[in-house]
Amino acid sequence: MDSNTNNARTIVSSEPGSFAWGVLTHRHPVLIEQAGEAHPYPLGIRHRLDELREHITGTVQPLPDGGAGKSRWDRWGSEMYGQRWLDVPFLWAESYFYHLLLDAVGYFGPGPWRGIDPFTRKRAELEDPALATELSSVPEGGVRPRREQLIALLDAALWGNRADLGFRLSNSSPADRDVPGRILEDQSAEVADHLETYATGNICLIADNAGRELIPDLFLIDHLLGVHRDLTIDLHLKPRPYYVSDATTGDLLATLERLAGIPGAARATAARLDSALRTGRLRLRTHEFYCAPLSFHHLPGDLRAELGRADAVILKGDLNYRRLVGDCHWPATISFSALTQYFPARVIALRTLKCDVAAGIDGGIVTELEKNEPDWRVSGSHGVVQMSAAATGGTSSAPTIR
C-alpha cells in the first residue's frame, strides 16, 4: 500500500446506531438464541449460551486454560482482553464471538456434540421445495454465447441467494442485470476477458455462504472447467462453521447431493463436478486462517504461496471483501487496485454490500447514493464486480489501526 492507503480508521462498534453496533448489540444475542434452538441441547450447553449472552455485554475475556484455540487467540489479540466488546476492532469481535459460540455448544468437544453445526439455516435453504422449481428452469448448456454465459454466471454468483438462478441464466436482456440490485462498479467484461484468455492453468475460488449462494458458485465452476479442458480449480472452504452461513466441506457435499436430485441442468452439473472432484480437476482446500480475526494482509506463508500460484483468485462475499481491503472506514472512491496491490494474485471480487466498507466506487455515484440512499453501504441492494491489477508480488502491508 502507498502512503494514501495505509492510514485508515479501523471499524469498531462503539457508535450507537452504526451497523457494527447493531451487529454486536442486537444480532449476536439473536444468534445465541437461534443456536440454542437449533438442536435439543442439554441444560449444560444452554447454561453456557446464557453465560455467553452475558459475556458479550461487558468486556472481552480470554479463553480458559486448555480452551480450544487458546494459543492462537492469545497470539491474534491478547491486547483485546479487558476492553469492552464495543471498543475492539469489529472484525476481531465478530470472529471471537463465533468461536465462543461454537465452544459454548460443544462443537470442539470432547462429547456427543463435537462437530455438530449449530447453523441449521443452511440446511433449510437446501430443503426449500421452491429451490427445485427454480433450478428446473436453468437451461442445460446455456442459451447465450460462451462469453455472455460467463458474464451471466458472474452476475448470478454476485447476487447469491438474492437471485433467481433460472432468471439469471436464461433472461437475454442485459438491462435486467441490475435486478434485484444495482451493480455500482461493474468490471464483468474485463473479468470475463481475463478468465477466457488467461486463466487456463489454475483458478482459486474462495467461497462465502452455503445454501443458495453456493449453488451459482458451483455453476460458475462447472462452466469454467467445461470451457478450459486443462484448467484446475481450487475451491476454498471454511474448516468449520463460521459466521452463520459460511460454506464448509459438509455444506458442499450436501449441496451436490441436492443438485443431483433435481433433473436437468442441476443434476448434470452435480455429475460433472462429482467427476471433477474424483479426477482432481476440482480440488477442495481449507485453512485455519479462514477462521482467523485478521485481514488477508496477514496471510500465512503457505496459503499466500498457494494463492500466488493461481491465474486468478475469485473472492466471494462481504466478509471476504472486508478481509481483502481491510475492515476500515475507507473513502468509497479509494482505488480498489491500490488497496489490493499486496495480494499475491490477481483477485476478482464478487460482493454484495452489507457493511460499511466500500472501495472503487465512482464519485458521482457515491454522491447520488449518499443523497438518496443513506443506507446504501449496508442494505444488500448494491454490489460490485471488481478485478485488481496484475499481482506485484510485493510484501503484505496492513492498514494502520487507529
N, C-alpha and C positions, 0 to 999 in steps of 0.2 A: 504494500500500500504506500501511496505517496503521502506527503505531509497534509494534504487536504482531506484524507480519508482515515487517518489513524487516531483521531482525537474526537471521539463521539461519546455522547451521554448514554450510558447503558440503561436499558429499560428496567425499572423497578416497579413495585406495586403500591407505593405509598400514597399516590394521588387519588383521593376518593372520586369515584365515578369513572376512572380510567378503565380501559379494557383489562389491563393486568390486575388492577384492584378487584374488578368484578370476578376474575377467574379465581383468585385466592380466597375471596370472602364469600362468594356465592357458589361458583361452580364446584370447587373442591368439596365442600360439605355435601352437596347433592351427589357427587360421585361416590363418596363414602357410603351414603345411604343406598345408592344403586348397587354398589359392590356387595353390601350386606344382604341384599335381596336376591342376588344372582344365583346363589346356591343355598342349600339348607345347612348353613354353617352352625357349628355348636356354640354354646354360650361363651366359651373361652375366646373364640375369634370375634364374636360380636362385642365382647368387652374390649378387646384390643382396638376394634374400629371406633368405639366410643372414646377411648384414650387418644386415638389419632385425631378425632374431631376436636378434642380439647387442645391437643398439642399445637395444631396449626393456627390457633387464635393467639398464641403467645410468641415465644422465642424459639429459634431453631436449636434443637438439641442433638448431640452426636448419637450415633448408633451405639448400643451397648457393646461391651467387650464380647467378642465372638459373634456379633451380628453379621449377617450376610453382607459381604462387600464393604465391611468397615474400613479396611486399609485403603481401598480405592476412594471411598467418600472422604476420609480424612485427608487424603492427598489432594482431592479435587476441590476441597473448600472448607478446611477446618476453620478458616477465618470467619466463616459464616455463623459458626456456633455462638450462641448467646445473643445474636441480633434478632430483631423482630423479623418474622417471615416477610412482612411488607417492605422491609428495607434492603433485603439482599437481591441480587440480580434475578429478574423474573424467570429467565431460562433455568437458572440453578434451582430456584424454589420449586418450579413445576416438576423438574426432573426428580428432585429429592422426595417430593410428595408422592410421586408414583412408585418410587422404590419403597417408601414406608407403607404405602397401601398394599403392595404385593406382600411385604413382610407381615403385615397385620393379618392377612387372610391365609397365611401359612404356605404361600407359594414356594418359598425357599426351603421349607421342610426343616427337619425330618417330620414325617407324619403323613396321614392319608390325603391331605390337601396339597401336598407338594406338586407343583407343576400344573395346578388347575387354574385355568384362565378365568378371572372374575369378570371380564368384559364380554358379556354374552350378547351384546347388541350386534356384534359382527355376525354371529350365527343367525340371528333373527333376520338380518338383511338377506342372507342367502336363502333362507326358508320362505321368504315372501313369495306367495303364488304369482304376484304380478311380475316377478322377475322373469319367469319362463315366457310369459306373454311378450314382454319387452324384447327378450333375446331372440324369440322366434321370428321377429321382424328384421333381424340383421341379415342382410343379403350375403349369401355364400360367394366368396371371391370378390366382393365389392362390385359396385356399379359405376365406378369412376375410373379414369386413367390412373396409373400407378401413383404418380406424384400427388394428384388430388386426393387419392385414397389415403396416402400417408398424412397429408395435412388434416384430413377429417379425423384420422385416428389420434393425432396430436391434440386436436380440439376435444375429442371425447375424453382423452386421458387428463387434459387440463381440468375439465369440469367435474370429473369423477362421479361421485354419487348424486350430483345435482342434475345429471344429464340423462336423457333417454338415448341409450346407445343405438337403438334402431334408427331413431330420427337422425342422429349424428352421422351415421354411416350410409344412409340411403337418400337423405334430402340433398338435392343438387343445387340449391340456391346459396351462393356464397354470402348473400346478405343476411341469411338466417344464422350465421355462425356466432352472433352475439347473443343468441338465445341459449341458456337462460340468463346470461350476464354479459357484461361488456369487457372486451379484452383491451386493456389500457396500453399495453406495449406488446405488439404482435410481430414477432420475428419468425412466424411459422414458415414462410417461404425460404428464408435463409437456413432454418433448421432442416427443412426437407432437402434442400440442395446439399447440405453437408452430409446428412445421413444417406442420401442417394449416391453421393460421389466419393466420399472419403471414408465413411465408417463401414469398412468392409472386413476388418480384422476382428476387433472386439469392441463391444459396447457394454457399459455398465448401466443398469437402471436401479437407482436407489428408491425403493418403494416407500409409499406413505401408508395409507389406510388399507385395511382389508375390506371385506364386504363388497358392496357395489363398486367401490373405487378401484379395487384391484382388477376387476374384470376388463375394463378398457385398457389397462396396462398390459394385460395378457394378450389382448387382440393386437396391440401395437407390437409386442414382442414377436408374435406369430407372423405378422406381416413382414417385419424386418428379416426374420430368419428365412422367410419364403423368397424374398427379393434377392438376398445375398447368400448364395449357397455355401460360401466358405466362412460366413460370419459365425462367431460365438457371442453369446450374450450372458453376462453375469447379472443375476437378479439378487440384489442385496436386500435382506430382510432383517427384522429385529430378532435378537437372540431370545427374547421373551416378550410377553405382553407389556405394552408401554403406551402411554397417552391414549387410553381408552380403545382406540380402533386400529392401532398400528399393526401392520401385517407381519406375521411370523410364518415359519415353515408349515406349521399346522394349519394356519389360515389358508395358505396357498393350496395345500393338498385338499382341503375342504372345498375350495373354490373350483379346482379342477374336477372334483367329483360332481359338483353341482352342474357345471357346464356339460359334463359328459352325459348327464341325464336329460338334456334339452336338445331335441332333434334340430338338425340344420347346422348353421354356421357355428353355433356354440359347441356342439358335440364334435364337429370336425376340428375346431381349434383345440379343444381339450386333447383329442387324439394326437394331433401333431406336436403339441407341447409335451405330452407324455413321452412320445418318441424322442423329442429333443433332449429331455432330461436323461433318458436312458443312454443316448449316444454321446452326451457331453456337449452338444451344441448350446444347450441351455444349462447353466450351472448355478446352483444356489450358493450364496455367500452370506455370511453374517460376521459380526464383530462386536465385542463387548463395548467398543466405543460408541456404537449406535444407541446405547442407553446411558451415555455419559452426559453430564450437565454442561457440556463445552461446545463451542463453535468448531467448525471444520478447520479453523486456523490451527487447531491443536491436534490434527490428525496424527495418530501414531505412525511410526515409520513403515510398518508392514502394510497398513491399509493405504497409506499415501503412495507407496510404491505400486500396489495393486491397481489403484485408480489411475495412476500415472501412465500405466501401460495401455489404457483404453483409447480408442479413437474418439470417443465421446462418452461423457457421463450424463445420463438423463436423470435429473433430480426432481422428484415429485413432492408436491405438497408444501404446506405453510411452515411446519416445524423445520423441515429440512432447509427451507429458504432462509429462515431465521438463523440457522446454524451456518449457512453458506456465507451470508453477507455480514453477519454479526447482529445480535439482538439489541439494536441501538436505535436512538431517535435520529435516523438519517434524514436529511432533506430528501423529499421524494424524487427530486430531479437529479440526485447524485448518480454518477455513471455506474451502471451495473458492472461493466468490464473492469473499471478501476477497483471496485470492491472485491472482485473475484480473480484478480490477476495472480494471486498467490496460489490458487487451486492447481493441482498437478496435471489437470487435463482440461480440454475444452468442455465446459459444462453447459447443459441445456436445462433451464428451469421451467417447469410447468407448474404454476402455482395460482391457486385461488386465494385472494387476500382475505385473511381472517384475524389479523392482528395489526399493531401499529407500524410495523416495519414496512417500508416501501422504498424502492430504488428504480432508477431508469425510466421514470415517467416524464413525459413532455410537460414543460412548464405551463403551457396553455391549458392542458387537460387538468393539471393539478389545481390551477386557479378556478376552473369551472367546477371541479368536484368540491373544493372547499366551500364554494358559494352555495351550491345546490344540494350536495350530499355530504354533510359534515361527518357521517359515519362510514365514508367510503372505504376506509382502510380496514374495517373490521366486519363489514356487513356480509361478506362472502358473495357479493353480487358482481365482483370485478376480478379479473385475472390477468396474468401476464404469461407470455411465451418469450423467453429471453435466452440468448446464447452469448457466451463470453467470447472474447478474442482468443486467439490461439494461446495455449498454455506457455508461460515463460520459463517454467521450471525454477522460479525463484523460491526463496525460503518463506516459510509461514510468518506472518506478522499480524497479530491480533489487534483489534481496536483497543485503545487505551480506555480502561474502565474508570469513569469519574462520575 
